[in-house]
Amino acid sequence: MEASVILPILKKKLAFLSGGKDRRSGLILTIPLCLEQTSMDELSVTLDYLLSIPSEKCKARGFTVIVDGRKSQWNVVKTVVLMLQNVVPAEVSLVCVVKPDEFWDKKVTHFCFWKEKDRLGFEVC
């Protein structure tokens, strides 16, 4: 897939590879959600493109995904995390959700993903 084909979607900056690495030397993928409605189809296309860039050796180390949900609603964050399982199930090893302290209770967040833990192939924190 060429960037010129999906350039209008890439300009929306729905996700990006920062160039940073986690402790396992896996790449860090960031998804900054915003107040505007995020199209899951466009996000999926963006993820497909971004995850086609690294070499197979880098992909084998896995990805850490940071979902910035500070400017979004809980149902969008949950949909994105569940979508990651369908789009990149083998490559994701950890998903970190960034949230404002006053917005979600840690127990509520943990419980919502605890119900899905058997289906998810990665840890959510």
Backbone as JSON Lines, residues from 0, in Angstrom:
{"i":0,"aa":"M","n":[0.85,-1.17,0.0],"ca":[0.0,0.0,0.0],"c":[0.89,1.24,0.0]}
{"i":1,"aa":"E","n":[0.61,2.15,-0.88],"ca":[1.39,3.37,-0.98],"c":[0.73,4.5,-0.2]}
{"i":2,"aa":"A","n":[1.55,5.36,0.38],"ca":[1.04,6.48,1.18],"c":[0.22,7.44,0.32]}
{"i":3,"aa":"S","n":[0.57,7.59,-0.95],"ca":[-0.15,8.53,-1.82],"c":[-1.61,8.13,-2.0]}
{"i":4,"aa":"V","n":[-1.9,6.84,-1.89],"ca":[-3.26,6.35,-2.06],"c":[-4.14,6.76,-0.87]}
{"i":5,"aa":"I","n":[-3.57,6.75,0.32],"ca":[-4.35,7.06,1.52],"c":[-3.92,8.38,2.17]}
{"i":6,"aa":"L","n":[-3.32,9.26,1.4],"ca":[-2.81,10.53,1.92],"c":[-3.87,11.35,2.67]}
{"i":7,"aa":"P","n":[-5.1,11.48,2.18],"ca":[-6.1,12.25,2.95],"c":[-6.36,11.65,4.34]}
{"i":8,"aa":"I","n":[-6.32,10.33,4.45],"ca":[-6.53,9.68,5.75],"c":[-5.32,9.9,6.65]}
{"i":9,"aa":"L","n":[-4.11,9.79,6.08],"ca":[-2.89,9.98,6.87],"c":[-2.78,11.41,7.41]}
{"i":10,"aa":"K","n":[-3.3,12.38,6.66],"ca":[-3.24,13.78,7.11],"c":[-4.09,14.02,8.35]}
{"i":11,"aa":"K","n":[-5.03,13.13,8.62],"ca":[-5.87,13.27,9.82],"c":[-5.12,12.89,11.09]}
{"i":12,"aa":"K","n":[-3.96,12.24,10.94],"ca":[-3.1,11.85,12.07],"c":[-3.86,11.03,13.11]}
{"i":13,"aa":"L","n":[-4.54,9.99,12.65],"ca":[-5.3,9.12,13.54],"c":[-4.39,8.21,14.37]}
{"i":14,"aa":"A","n":[-3.2,7.93,13.87],"ca":[-2.22,7.1,14.57],"c":[-0.84,7.42,14.0]}
{"i":15,"aa":"F","n":[0.2,7.13,14.81],"ca":[1.56,7.35,14.31],"c":[2.56,6.46,15.03]}
{"i":16,"aa":"L","n":[3.63,6.16,14.33],"ca":[4.78,5.47,14.91],"c":[5.77,6.56,15.32]}
{"i":17,"aa":"S","n":[6.04,6.65,16.61],"ca":[6.87,7.74,17.11],"c":[8.36,7.53,16.85]}
{"i":18,"aa":"G","n":[8.76,6.3,16.64],"ca":[10.17,5.99,16.5],"c":[10.77,5.49,17.8]}
{"i":19,"aa":"G","n":[10.01,5.59,18.87],"ca":[10.47,5.1,20.17],"c":[10.32,3.59,20.28]}
{"i":20,"aa":"K","n":[10.99,3.02,21.27],"ca":[10.92,1.58,21.51],"c":[10.62,1.31,22.97]}
{"i":21,"aa":"D","n":[9.98,0.18,23.25],"ca":[9.69,-0.21,24.62],"c":[10.85,-1.04,25.18]}
{"i":22,"aa":"R","n":[10.68,-1.59,26.36],"ca":[11.76,-2.36,27.01],"c":[12.17,-3.6,26.24]}
{"i":23,"aa":"R","n":[11.25,-4.13,25.46],"ca":[11.54,-5.34,24.68],"c":[12.1,-4.98,23.29]}
{"i":24,"aa":"S","n":[12.34,-3.73,23.04],"ca":[12.76,-3.19,21.75],"c":[11.65,-3.26,20.71]}
{"i":25,"aa":"G","n":[10.41,-3.36,21.19],"ca":[9.26,-3.3,20.29],"c":[8.92,-1.85,20.0]}
{"i":26,"aa":"L","n":[8.33,-1.62,18.84],"ca":[7.99,-0.26,18.45],"c":[6.76,0.24,19.2]}
{"i":27,"aa":"I","n":[6.67,1.56,19.34],"ca":[5.55,2.18,20.03],"c":[4.64,2.84,19.0]}
{"i":28,"aa":"L","n":[3.38,2.44,19.02],"ca":[2.35,2.98,18.14],"c":[1.4,3.79,19.01]}
{"i":29,"aa":"T","n":[1.14,5.04,18.63],"ca":[0.29,5.92,19.41],"c":[-0.98,6.24,18.63]}
{"i":30,"aa":"I","n":[-2.11,6.13,19.33],"ca":[-3.42,6.47,18.74],"c":[-4.02,7.59,19.58]}
{"i":31,"aa":"P","n":[-3.88,8.85,19.13],"ca":[-4.44,9.97,19.89],"c":[-5.9,10.21,19.51]}
{"i":32,"aa":"L","n":[-6.82,9.73,20.34],"ca":[-8.24,9.93,20.06],"c":[-8.62,11.35,20.4]}
{"i":33,"aa":"C","n":[-9.62,11.9,19.7],"ca":[-10.04,13.27,19.95],"c":[-11.55,13.33,20.1]}
{"i":34,"aa":"L","n":[-12.06,14.55,20.34],"ca":[-13.5,14.72,20.53],"c":[-14.29,14.44,19.27]}
{"i":35,"aa":"E","n":[-13.68,14.67,18.12],"ca":[-14.36,14.39,16.86],"c":[-14.56,12.89,16.71]}
{"i":36,"aa":"Q","n":[-15.6,12.51,16.02],"ca":[-15.88,11.09,15.82],"c":[-14.76,10.46,14.98]}
{"i":37,"aa":"T","n":[-14.14,9.43,15.51],"ca":[-13.07,8.74,14.8],"c":[-13.68,7.63,13.97]}
{"i":38,"aa":"S","n":[-13.39,7.61,12.68],"ca":[-13.87,6.56,11.8],"c":[-13.01,5.32,12.01]}
{"i":39,"aa":"M","n":[-13.64,4.23,12.42],"ca":[-12.89,2.99,12.66],"c":[-12.33,2.43,11.36]}
{"i":40,"aa":"D","n":[-13.02,2.65,10.26],"ca":[-12.49,2.19,8.96],"c":[-11.22,2.93,8.59]}
{"i":41,"aa":"E","n":[-11.23,4.25,8.78],"ca":[-10.04,5.05,8.48],"c":[-8.9,4.7,9.43]}
{"i":42,"aa":"L","n":[-9.22,4.47,10.69],"ca":[-8.19,4.09,11.66],"c":[-7.6,2.73,11.29]}
{"i":43,"aa":"S","n":[-8.43,1.82,10.84],"ca":[-7.96,0.49,10.43],"c":[-7.02,0.59,9.22]}
{"i":44,"aa":"V","n":[-7.38,1.42,8.26],"ca":[-6.53,1.62,7.07],"c":[-5.2,2.24,7.49]}
{"i":45,"aa":"T","n":[-5.25,3.22,8.39],"ca":[-4.03,3.86,8.88],"c":[-3.13,2.85,9.59]}
{"i":46,"aa":"L","n":[-3.72,2.01,10.45],"ca":[-2.94,0.99,11.15],"c":[-2.34,-0.01,10.19]}
{"i":47,"aa":"D","n":[-3.12,-0.44,9.2],"ca":[-2.58,-1.37,8.2],"c":[-1.36,-0.78,7.51]}
{"i":48,"aa":"Y","n":[-1.45,0.5,7.14],"ca":[-0.33,1.15,6.47],"c":[0.87,1.28,7.4]}
{"i":49,"aa":"L","n":[0.64,1.81,8.61],"ca":[1.75,2.04,9.53],"c":[2.45,0.73,9.92]}
{"i":50,"aa":"L","n":[1.69,-0.33,10.07],"ca":[2.28,-1.61,10.47],"c":[2.93,-2.34,9.31]}
{"i":51,"aa":"S","n":[2.76,-1.84,8.09],"ca":[3.46,-2.43,6.95],"c":[4.85,-1.8,6.76]}
{"i":52,"aa":"I","n":[5.14,-0.71,7.47],"ca":[6.4,0.0,7.31],"c":[7.59,-0.73,7.96]}
{"i":53,"aa":"P","n":[7.5,-1.16,9.23],"ca":[8.67,-1.79,9.87],"c":[9.05,-3.13,9.23]}
{"i":54,"aa":"S","n":[10.29,-3.51,9.44],"ca":[10.77,-4.79,8.92],"c":[10.12,-5.94,9.68]}
{"i":55,"aa":"E","n":[10.23,-7.14,9.14],"ca":[9.67,-8.33,9.8],"c":[10.36,-8.58,11.15]}
{"i":56,"aa":"K","n":[11.64,-8.25,11.22],"ca":[12.37,-8.41,12.48],"c":[11.79,-7.52,13.57]}
{"i":57,"aa":"C","n":[11.47,-6.28,13.22],"ca":[10.85,-5.36,14.18],"c":[9.45,-5.81,14.56]}
{"i":58,"aa":"K","n":[8.69,-6.28,13.58],"ca":[7.33,-6.75,13.85],"c":[7.34,-7.94,14.79]}
{"i":59,"aa":"A","n":[8.35,-8.79,14.68],"ca":[8.43,-9.98,15.52],"c":[8.59,-9.62,17.0]}
{"i":60,"aa":"R","n":[9.15,-8.46,17.3],"ca":[9.32,-8.01,18.69],"c":[8.01,-7.54,19.3]}
{"i":61,"aa":"G","n":[7.04,-7.25,18.46],"ca":[5.75,-6.79,18.94],"c":[5.67,-5.28,19.06]}
{"i":62,"aa":"F","n":[4.47,-4.8,19.28],"ca":[4.21,-3.38,19.41],"c":[3.61,-3.09,20.77]}
{"i":63,"aa":"T","n":[3.93,-1.94,21.31],"ca":[3.21,-1.39,22.45],"c":[2.35,-0.28,21.88]}
{"i":64,"aa":"V","n":[1.06,-0.34,22.15],"ca":[0.12,0.65,21.63],"c":[-0.32,1.56,22.77]}
{"i":65,"aa":"I","n":[-0.2,2.86,22.56],"ca":[-0.67,3.84,23.53],"c":[-1.94,4.47,22.95]}
{"i":66,"aa":"V","n":[-3.06,4.28,23.63],"ca":[-4.32,4.87,23.22],"c":[-4.57,6.07,24.13]}
{"i":67,"aa":"D","n":[-4.48,7.26,23.58],"ca":[-4.67,8.49,24.36],"c":[-6.17,8.81,24.36]}
{"i":68,"aa":"G","n":[-6.83,8.45,25.44],"ca":[-8.26,8.65,25.55],"c":[-8.66,9.86,26.37]}
{"i":69,"aa":"R","n":[-7.73,10.78,26.59],"ca":[-8.03,11.94,27.43],"c":[-9.08,12.85,26.83]}
{"i":70,"aa":"K","n":[-9.17,12.89,25.5],"ca":[-10.13,13.78,24.84],"c":[-11.25,13.0,24.16]}
{"i":71,"aa":"S","n":[-11.48,11.78,24.61],"ca":[-12.47,10.93,23.96],"c":[-13.41,10.32,24.97]}
{"i":72,"aa":"Q","n":[-14.38,9.61,24.47],"ca":[-15.34,8.94,25.33],"c":[-14.94,7.48,25.52]}
{"i":73,"aa":"W","n":[-15.41,6.9,26.63],"ca":[-15.06,5.53,26.99],"c":[-15.43,4.53,25.91]}
{"i":74,"aa":"N","n":[-16.62,4.67,25.3],"ca":[-17.04,3.69,24.3],"c":[-16.14,3.7,23.08]}
{"i":75,"aa":"V","n":[-15.58,4.85,22.72],"ca":[-14.64,4.93,21.59],"c":[-13.33,4.24,21.95]}
{"i":76,"aa":"V","n":[-12.84,4.49,23.17],"ca":[-11.6,3.85,23.62],"c":[-11.75,2.34,23.62]}
{"i":77,"aa":"K","n":[-12.84,1.85,24.17],"ca":[-13.07,0.41,24.22],"c":[-13.16,-0.19,22.82]}
{"i":78,"aa":"T","n":[-13.84,0.5,21.92],"ca":[-13.96,0.02,20.53],"c":[-12.59,-0.06,19.87]}
{"i":79,"aa":"V","n":[-11.74,0.94,20.1],"ca":[-10.39,0.94,19.51],"c":[-9.57,-0.22,20.05]}
{"i":80,"aa":"V","n":[-9.63,-0.45,21.36],"ca":[-8.86,-1.55,21.96],"c":[-9.33,-2.9,21.41]}
{"i":81,"aa":"L","n":[-10.64,-3.07,21.29],"ca":[-11.16,-4.33,20.74],"c":[-10.84,-4.45,19.25]}
{"i":82,"aa":"M","n":[-10.8,-3.32,18.53],"ca":[-10.46,-3.35,17.12],"c":[-9.0,-3.78,16.91]}
{"i":83,"aa":"L","n":[-8.12,-3.39,17.83],"ca":[-6.72,-3.79,17.72],"c":[-6.58,-5.31,17.67]}
{"i":84,"aa":"Q","n":[-7.43,-6.0,18.39],"ca":[-7.39,-7.46,18.39],"c":[-7.68,-8.01,16.99]}
{"i":85,"aa":"N","n":[-8.55,-7.35,16.26],"ca":[-8.92,-7.82,14.92],"c":[-7.93,-7.38,13.86]}
{"i":86,"aa":"V","n":[-7.36,-6.18,14.0],"ca":[-6.48,-5.64,12.97],"c":[-5.06,-6.18,13.09]}
{"i":87,"aa":"V","n":[-4.51,-6.18,14.31],"ca":[-3.12,-6.58,14.51],"c":[-2.98,-7.52,15.71]}
{"i":88,"aa":"P","n":[-3.65,-8.66,15.7],"ca":[-3.66,-9.5,16.9],"c":[-2.29,-10.05,17.31]}
{"i":89,"aa":"A","n":[-1.49,-10.47,16.36],"ca":[-0.22,-11.12,16.7],"c":[0.86,-10.11,17.09]}
{"i":90,"aa":"E","n":[0.79,-8.91,16.54],"ca":[1.88,-7.96,16.75],"c":[1.78,-7.16,18.04]}
{"i":91,"aa":"V","n":[0.59,-7.03,18.62],"ca":[0.42,-6.19,19.81],"c":[0.68,-7.0,21.06]}
{"i":92,"aa":"S","n":[1.59,-6.49,21.9],"ca":[1.87,-7.2,23.15],"c":[1.35,-6.44,24.37]}
{"i":93,"aa":"L","n":[1.2,-5.12,24.26],"ca":[0.71,-4.33,25.38],"c":[-0.05,-3.12,24.85]}
{"i":94,"aa":"V","n":[-1.19,-2.83,25.48],"ca":[-1.95,-1.63,25.15],"c":[-2.07,-0.8,26.43]}
{"i":95,"aa":"C","n":[-1.64,0.45,26.36],"ca":[-1.75,1.36,27.49],"c":[-2.78,2.43,27.14]}
{"i":96,"aa":"V","n":[-3.77,2.59,28.02],"ca":[-4.8,3.6,27.81],"c":[-4.5,4.78,28.72]}
{"i":97,"aa":"V","n":[-4.33,5.95,28.13],"ca":[-4.09,7.17,28.89],"c":[-5.46,7.8,29.14]}
{"i":98,"aa":"K","n":[-5.73,8.1,30.4],"ca":[-7.04,8.63,30.77],"c":[-6.88,9.75,31.79]}
{"i":99,"aa":"P","n":[-7.85,10.67,31.83],"ca":[-7.81,11.66,32.9],"c":[-8.25,11.01,34.21]}
{"i":100,"aa":"D","n":[-7.63,11.4,35.31],"ca":[-7.92,10.79,36.6],"c":[-9.38,10.9,37.0]}
{"i":101,"aa":"E","n":[-10.01,12.02,36.72],"ca":[-11.38,12.19,37.18],"c":[-12.41,11.53,36.26]}
{"i":102,"aa":"F","n":[-11.99,11.03,35.11],"ca":[-12.95,10.51,34.14],"c":[-13.34,9.06,34.41]}
{"i":103,"aa":"W","n":[-12.38,8.18,34.61],"ca":[-12.68,6.76,34.8],"c":[-12.15,6.3,36.13]}
{"i":104,"aa":"D","n":[-12.87,5.43,36.75],"ca":[-12.39,4.77,37.94],"c":[-11.55,3.58,37.5]}
{"i":105,"aa":"K","n":[-10.4,3.39,38.12],"ca":[-9.49,2.31,37.72],"c":[-10.19,0.95,37.77]}
{"i":106,"aa":"K","n":[-11.02,0.72,38.78],"ca":[-11.71,-0.56,38.9],"c":[-12.69,-0.77,37.75]}
{"i":107,"aa":"V","n":[-13.4,0.27,37.35],"ca":[-14.34,0.17,36.24],"c":[-13.6,-0.15,34.95]}
{"i":108,"aa":"T","n":[-12.5,0.55,34.7],"ca":[-11.7,0.31,33.5],"c":[-11.18,-1.12,33.49]}
{"i":109,"aa":"H","n":[-10.63,-1.57,34.61],"ca":[-10.1,-2.92,34.7],"c":[-11.2,-3.96,34.47]}
{"i":110,"aa":"F","n":[-12.38,-3.74,35.06],"ca":[-13.47,-4.69,34.93],"c":[-13.95,-4.8,33.48]}
{"i":111,"aa":"C","n":[-14.03,-3.68,32.77],"ca":[-14.5,-3.71,31.39],"c":[-13.59,-4.54,30.49]}
{"i":112,"aa":"F","n":[-12.29,-4.47,30.71],"ca":[-11.38,-5.26,29.9],"c":[-11.18,-6.65,30.47]}
{"i":113,"aa":"W","n":[-11.46,-6.83,31.75],"ca":[-11.34,-8.16,32.36],"c":[-12.32,-9.12,31.7]}
{"i":114,"aa":"K","n":[-13.51,-8.64,31.35],"ca":[-14.5,-9.48,30.68],"c":[-14.0,-9.95,29.31]}
{"i":115,"aa":"E","n":[-13.13,-9.16,28.69],"ca":[-12.63,-9.45,27.35],"c":[-11.26,-10.11,27.36]}
{"i":116,"aa":"K","n":[-10.66,-10.36,28.53],"ca":[-9.26,-10.76,28.6],"c":[-8.97,-12.08,27.9]}
{"i":117,"aa":"D","n":[-9.93,-13.0,27.87],"ca":[-9.7,-14.26,27.18],"c":[-9.66,-14.07,25.67]}
{"i":118,"aa":"R","n":[-10.41,-13.1,25.18],"ca":[-10.47,-12.86,23.76],"c":[-9.31,-12.0,23.27]}
{"i":119,"aa":"L","n":[-8.83,-11.09,24.12],"ca":[-7.72,-10.22,23.74],"c":[-6.42,-11.0,23.8]}
{"i":120,"aa":"G","n":[-5.54,-10.75,22.87],"ca":[-4.26,-11.42,22.86],"c":[-3.15,-10.58,23.47]}
{"i":121,"aa":"F","n":[-3.53,-9.53,24.24],"ca":[-2.56,-8.63,24.82],"c":[-3.07,-8.11,26.14]}
{"i":122,"aa":"E","n":[-2.17,-7.53,26.92],"ca":[-2.52,-6.95,28.21],"c":[-2.96,-5.51,28.03]}
{"i":123,"aa":"V","n":[-3.96,-5.08,28.79],"ca":[-4.42,-3.7,28.76],"c":[-4.17,-3.09,30.13]}
{"i":124,"aa":"C","n":[-3.48,-1.94,30.14],"ca":[-3.27,-1.26,31.42],"c":[-3.62,0.19,31.28]}
